[in-house]
Amino acid sequence: MNVEANLDRIGIQLEEAPSPVGSYLPYRITGNLVYLSGAICLRNGVLEYVGAVGRERTLEEGIEAAKRCALNQISTLKSAIGDLGRVRKVVHLAGFVWAVEGFKDSPKVINGASDLYAQAFGEAGKHSRAAVSVSGLPGGSTVEVQTVFEIT
């Protein structure tokens, strides 16, 4: 599986992994699992999507924000393991959406990340998931995504 070629086919190039914005590790490897810390909507060190879905952001922008977070996760994974061909599967994705009270479409927003993983990793991109609306995220990010991968 060539993840970067799959991304290239859909017009996406990986960027450098974002630096942590707090006192934590960007990833932790234990056995054959890689736990990635939450990624927000950073692009080249700047928040690309800020604000709550249903107020400052549309549903479509939320979906794009989730995709940006997933791309940051893939970049962090590459920095952790070197070769993305080592990925056996995406195990679990936890997605958090800053949204207005009563927002019911957080699963649709987090589909932006899930769908990107399917495009990048194929069948191995299928995963278990949580999609939760929250009242705020770090720096005002619209979405935050956290992922667990299994590697060889």
C-alpha positions in Angstrom: 0.0 0.0 0.0 1.4 3.4 -1.0 -0.4 5.9 1.1 1.4 8.9 -0.3 0.6 7.8 -3.9 -3.1 7.4 -2.9 -3.1 10.9 -1.4 -1.3 12.3 -4.5 -4.0 10.8 -6.7 -6.6 12.9 -4.9 -4.4 16.0 -5.1 -3.1 16.0 -1.5 0.6 16.3 -0.5 1.6 15.7 3.1 3.1 18.6 5.0 5.5 18.5 7.9 4.0 17.2 11.1 2.7 20.0 13.4 4.6 20.6 16.6 2.8 19.9 19.9 1.1 23.0 21.3 1.3 21.9 24.9 3.1 19.6 27.4 2.6 16.2 25.7 4.2 13.8 23.2 2.8 13.9 19.6 2.7 10.1 19.7 3.4 7.1 21.8 4.2 3.7 20.4 3.5 0.6 22.5 3.9 -2.8 20.9 2.4 -2.6 17.4 0.1 0.3 18.2 0.7 4.0 17.6 -1.4 6.4 19.7 -1.5 9.9 18.2 -2.3 12.9 20.4 -5.1 15.0 19.2 -4.5 17.1 16.1 -6.3 20.4 15.5 -6.8 22.2 12.2 -3.3 23.6 11.9 -1.8 24.2 8.5 1.8 25.4 8.4 1.5 26.4 12.1 -1.7 28.5 11.7 -5.2 27.4 12.6 -7.0 27.0 9.3 -10.5 26.5 10.7 -11.6 28.4 13.8 -15.1 28.7 15.3 -18.1 26.6 16.1 -20.0 24.7 13.4 -23.5 26.1 13.2 -22.3 29.6 14.1 -19.0 30.7 12.5 -18.5 27.6 10.4 -20.8 25.6 8.1 -21.2 21.9 8.0 -19.1 21.7 4.9 -16.3 23.7 6.5 -16.5 21.4 9.5 -16.0 18.4 7.2 -12.9 20.1 5.6 -11.6 20.9 9.1 -11.9 17.2 10.0 -10.0 16.3 6.8 -7.2 18.8 7.8 -6.9 17.2 11.2 -6.6 13.7 9.6 -3.9 15.0 7.3 -2.0 16.3 10.4 -2.4 12.8 12.0 -1.0 11.1 8.9 2.0 13.6 8.9 2.6 12.9 12.6 2.3 9.1 12.0 4.9 9.4 9.2 7.3 11.3 11.5 6.8 8.5 14.1 7.3 5.4 11.9 9.0 6.7 8.8 7.4 4.5 6.2 3.6 4.7 6.0 3.6 1.3 4.3 4.1 -0.1 7.8 0.5 0.7 8.6 -1.7 -2.4 8.9 -4.9 -0.6 9.8 -6.5 2.4 11.3 -7.8 1.0 14.6 -9.8 3.9 16.2 -10.6 7.5 15.5 -12.0 9.9 18.1 -13.3 13.1 16.7 -14.4 16.3 18.5 -16.4 19.0 16.9 -16.8 22.5 18.4 -20.5 23.1 17.6 -23.5 25.1 18.8 -25.6 23.6 21.5 -27.9 20.8 20.2 -25.8 20.2 17.1 -26.6 16.7 15.9 -24.4 16.3 12.8 -21.0 15.6 14.5 -20.8 12.2 12.7 -21.2 14.0 9.3 -18.3 16.3 10.2 -16.0 13.6 11.4 -16.7 11.7 8.1 -14.2 14.2 6.6 -11.5 12.4 8.6 -12.9 8.9 8.2 -13.3 9.3 4.4 -9.8 10.6 4.1 -8.4 7.5 5.9 -10.4 5.3 3.6 -8.9 7.1 0.5 -5.4 7.0 1.9 -5.3 3.5 3.5 -8.0 1.6 1.5 -9.6 -1.2 3.3 -7.1 -0.8 6.2 -8.6 2.7 6.7 -11.8 1.3 8.2 -12.0 1.9 11.9 -14.1 2.2 15.0 -15.0 5.7 15.9 -16.5 8.3 18.3 -17.8 11.6 17.0 -18.7 14.1 19.7 -19.8 17.7 19.8 -18.2 19.9 22.4 -18.4 23.5 23.6 -14.9 24.4 22.7 -11.5 23.2 21.5 -7.8 24.3 21.9 -7.2 27.7 20.3 -10.7 27.8 19.0 -10.1 25.0 16.5 -13.3 23.8 14.8 -12.3 20.1 15.0 -9.8 17.9 16.9 -9.0 14.3 15.8 -7.2 11.6 17.7 -6.2 8.3 16.1 -4.8 4.9 16.9 -2.9 2.9 14.2 -1.6 -0.7 14.1 1.8 -1.1 12.4 4.1 -3.9 11.5 
